[in-house]
Amino acid sequence: MASPESGSRRSEPGRSGIMATAIDCFARYGYAGTSIDRIARAAGVTKGALYYHFRDKEQLLFAAVKERIEAFEQHVLGRIANVDEPAEALREIARMCALNAMEDNHRRFILTLMVEALDTNVSLSAEFREMLQRFRSFHRHLLRQGQERGLFRKDVDLATAAVQFVSGILGAEIQYYQDPERIDLKKTLACHVEQFLAWLTVPATAAGLVSGGRQHV
């Protein structure tokens, strides 16, 4: 029969479990307030076990944040894969961002860390920069689909439009985190999407309607 100690060892979390515990500690106590000792205690492992997987706290932070970003990106891609209409895809992305922000405190921490890393962590800042580039690129693809189908205005610069859309989401989230009692994030992001689409969408009457030699747009 296995001893309690051996059973405890078998139940110890591996690398992914330690990262999940670490990101929770970082989100609750901040980077400065989270020590290796605190993470090890929360994960139920020894410091030696933690150092077996990670060189130091910074590497653990980087790995945990990278894993969370990739998981959210895959979640978005999975949800959008079967959405055929670009406009509805944008609405779904906004709904997912709102739900994730309201239910997961880790997103708040990552957004805060994104700003802090600009001057304190070159590697982490580069990871966030690449994440935002992928997010904007994904939206440019959706917007380009809409243009190719004649649904979205072709005179709109895709890069600028993608920046505008992403900025609206992140800006609303920051306000929500600062004042969650007064900011209805779901309603705010839904409004942001509809206003964005109202600016972007080609009016139904614009297709081929010409009056007095001038096209009405």
C-alpha positions in Angstrom: 0.0 0.0 0.0 1.4 3.4 -0.9 2.3 5.7 2.0 0.5 9.1 2.4 3.7 10.8 1.4 3.9 9.0 -1.9 0.2 9.7 -2.6 0.9 13.3 -1.9 3.8 13.3 -4.3 1.7 11.8 -7.1 -1.0 14.5 -6.6 1.5 17.3 -6.9 0.8 19.6 -9.9 3.1 19.6 -12.8 4.4 22.5 -14.9 0.9 23.5 -16.1 -0.6 23.3 -12.6 2.2 25.4 -11.1 1.6 28.0 -13.9 -2.1 28.1 -13.1 -1.4 28.7 -9.4 1.2 31.3 -10.2 -1.0 33.4 -12.4 -3.7 33.3 -9.7 -1.2 34.5 -7.1 0.1 37.2 -9.5 -3.4 38.4 -10.2 -4.3 38.6 -6.5 -1.1 40.0 -5.0 0.7 41.6 -8.0 4.2 40.7 -9.3 6.1 42.4 -6.5 3.8 40.9 -3.8 4.2 37.3 -5.1 7.2 35.4 -4.1 8.4 32.0 -5.1 7.6 30.8 -1.5 4.0 32.0 -1.9 3.6 30.3 -5.2 5.1 27.0 -3.9 2.9 27.1 -0.8 -0.2 27.8 -2.9 0.7 25.0 -5.4 1.5 22.5 -2.6 5.0 21.9 -3.9 8.5 22.5 -2.6 10.6 25.3 -3.9 12.9 22.7 -5.3 10.0 21.2 -7.4 9.1 24.7 -8.6 12.7 25.5 -9.6 12.9 22.2 -11.4 10.4 23.6 -13.9 11.3 27.3 -13.8 14.6 29.2 -13.5 13.1 32.1 -11.4 9.9 34.1 -10.8 10.3 36.1 -14.0 10.5 33.0 -16.2 7.5 31.6 -14.4 5.5 34.8 -14.9 6.5 34.8 -18.6 5.4 31.2 -19.1 2.2 31.6 -17.2 1.2 34.8 -19.1 2.1 33.2 -22.5 0.0 30.1 -21.7 -3.0 32.2 -20.7 -2.7 34.4 -23.9 -2.5 31.4 -26.1 -5.4 29.7 -24.4 -7.6 32.7 -24.9 -6.6 33.1 -28.5 -7.4 29.4 -29.2 -10.8 29.9 -27.5 -11.6 32.9 -29.7 -10.5 31.0 -32.9 -12.6 28.0 -31.9 -15.7 30.1 -31.3 -15.3 32.2 -34.5 -14.4 29.3 -36.8 -18.1 28.5 -37.6 -19.3 32.1 -37.7 -19.6 33.0 -41.4 -20.6 36.6 -41.2 -17.8 39.1 -40.4 -20.2 41.4 -38.6 -21.5 38.6 -36.3 -17.9 37.5 -35.7 -17.1 41.0 -34.4 -20.1 40.8 -32.1 -19.1 37.4 -30.8 -15.5 38.6 -30.1 -16.9 41.5 -28.1 -19.2 39.2 -26.1 -16.3 36.8 -25.4 -14.1 39.7 -24.2 -16.8 41.0 -21.9 -17.5 37.6 -20.4 -13.9 36.8 -19.9 -13.2 40.2 -18.3 -16.1 39.9 -15.9 -15.5 36.3 -14.8 -11.7 36.0 -14.8 -9.5 38.3 -12.7 -6.5 37.0 -14.6 -7.4 39.1 -17.6 -7.3 42.2 -15.4 -3.9 41.3 -14.2 -2.6 40.7 -17.7 -3.9 44.0 -18.9 -2.2 45.8 -16.0 1.0 43.9 -16.6 0.9 44.8 -20.3 1.3 48.5 -19.4 3.9 47.8 -16.6 6.0 45.7 -18.8 6.6 48.5 -21.2 9.4 49.9 -19.0 10.3 46.9 -16.8 10.4 43.7 -18.8 11.6 43.7 -22.4 10.8 40.0 -23.1 7.3 40.2 -21.7 6.6 43.5 -23.5 7.6 41.9 -26.7 5.2 39.0 -26.0 2.4 41.5 -25.4 3.3 43.4 -28.6 3.1 40.2 -30.6 -0.2 39.3 -29.0 -1.7 42.7 -30.0 -0.3 42.4 -33.5 -2.0 39.0 -33.8 -5.2 40.3 -32.5 -5.2 43.3 -34.9 -4.2 41.0 -37.8 -7.2 38.7 -37.0 -9.5 41.7 -37.1 -8.0 42.9 -40.4 -8.8 39.5 -41.8 -12.4 39.7 -40.8 -12.7 43.3 -42.1 -11.1 42.3 -45.4 -13.7 39.5 -45.7 -16.4 42.0 -45.3 -14.9 44.3 -47.9 -14.5 41.5 -50.4 -18.2 40.5 -50.0 -19.3 44.1 -50.5 -20.5 44.4 -46.9 -17.9 46.8 -45.6 -16.8 50.1 -47.1 -13.8 49.7 -49.3 -12.4 53.2 -48.6 -11.7 52.2 -45.0 -8.0 51.5 -44.1 -8.0 48.1 -42.6 -5.1 48.6 -40.3 -6.6 51.8 -38.8 -10.0 50.1 -38.4 -8.5 47.1 -36.6 -6.6 49.5 -34.2 -9.9 51.4 -33.6 -11.8 48.2 -32.8 -9.3 46.7 -30.5 -8.8 50.1 -28.7 -12.5 50.3 -28.0 -12.4 46.9 -26.3 -9.4 47.5 -24.2 -10.5 51.0 -23.2 -13.9 49.8 -22.1 -12.2 47.0 -20.1 -10.0 49.5 -18.3 -12.9 51.6 -17.3 -14.8 48.5 -16.1 -11.9 47.4 -13.9 -11.7 50.9 -12.4 -15.4 51.2 -11.8 -17.3 47.9 -12.1 -20.3 49.1 -10.2 -21.0 51.8 -12.7 -19.8 50.3 -16.0 -21.9 47.7 -17.7 -19.2 46.1 -19.8 -21.4 43.8 -21.8 -23.7 46.7 -22.8 -20.7 49.0 -23.5 -18.9 46.6 -25.8 -22.2 45.7 -27.6 -22.7 49.4 -28.2 -19.0 49.8 -29.4 -19.5 47.0 -31.9 -22.8 48.4 -33.3 -21.3 51.9 -33.6 -18.3 50.5 -35.3 -20.4 48.5 -37.7 -22.7 51.5 -38.4 -19.6 53.4 -39.6 -18.1 50.5 -41.5 -21.1 48.8 -43.1 -22.2 49.7 -46.7 -25.8 51.1 -46.6 -28.2 48.7 -48.4 -29.4 51.6 -50.6 -25.8 52.4 -51.8 -25.4 49.4 -54.0 -25.8 50.7 -57.5 -28.2 53.5 -56.8 -27.4 56.5 -58.9 -29.3 59.7 -59.1 -28.6 62.6 -61.4 -25.2 61.0 -62.3 -24.1 60.9 -58.7 -23.9 57.7 -56.6 -25.5 58.1 -53.2 -23.3 56.6 -50.4 
